[in-house]
């Protein structure tokens, strides 16, 4: 359970490749009043991963924790090539 862990430990878990629930982790941090915008690079890294499963987790994280950014990349599809994913998320990567 994330709820009993210190925020720094929760952030560390988010950054691990083994994190399967980045959306839940981000929402937990947000519920604590933490600034999750600093975690956007982690989400963007997932969105351009070679692994489609990681891209799916990145999309879940973006849509739940950063819904206001989703409209900026409406044409993003997790099944696209990595190059297409990079091109389509470039506008968000320029924000960080």
N, C-alpha and C positions, 0 to 999 in steps of 0.2 A: 504494500500500500504506500502511496506517495504522501498521503496526508500527514503522517507522523515524521517525515524526514525534513531536515533543514533545506531551505531553498537552494543553497549552493550544491547540495547533493542531488537534488531534483534536476537542476540545470546540467550537472555532470552526466546524469543518466540520459538526458535528452541528446547529448552530444555523442553518446556511444552508438556504434553501428548496430548493436544488439537491441536498441530501443525500437519496439514494435508499435508503440502508442504515442508518437510525438504530439498528436492532437490533444490527447488526454493530459499529457505532461504540461503542455502550454496553457491549457485551460486551468489546470491546477495552479500554476504560477500566477496566472492572471487573477484568479480568485483570491490570491494572497495579496493582491495589490502590487505585484511585481511588474516591472516594465519588460514586456516580452518582445518589444520591437528589436532589442539587441539579439534576439534569437532568430530573427528573420534569415540571416545567412545560413543557419543550420537547415531551415526549411527549404531555402533555395538550393542548397546542396543536394537535398533529397530530390527535388524536382528535376534535377539534371543528372541523376544517377544513371549508371549503365544498367542497373537492376530495376526492372519495371515495378517490382513489389515496393522497393524504396520510393520510387516516384509516386506510387499510389499512396504511401504513407505521408509523403510530402504534400500531396494534394489534399488529403484529409486534414492535415495540420493547417494548411493555408486557408481552406474553406471554413474551418471552425474557429481558428484563432485570429485570422486576418481576413475576414469576409470582405472588407472594404477594398482589398487588393485584387480579389478574384476578377472583378470586372475589367481590370487593366490587362488581363491575359485570358480573355474569354476564348481565344482560339487554342489554348493549351490543351493537349491530349496526352495522357500518360503513355499511350501506345505509339506515339510519334517517335522518330529517331532521336537519339541523344542530341544531335546537332540542331534539330528542329526545336527540341525542348529548350536548349540553350538560347536559341534565337528568340523564342517566344517569351522567355523569362528575363531577357536582357533589360527590359524597362524596370523590372523590380530590382535586379542586381545593381542598376545604376543608382538606386535609392539608398543603398547601404555603403 
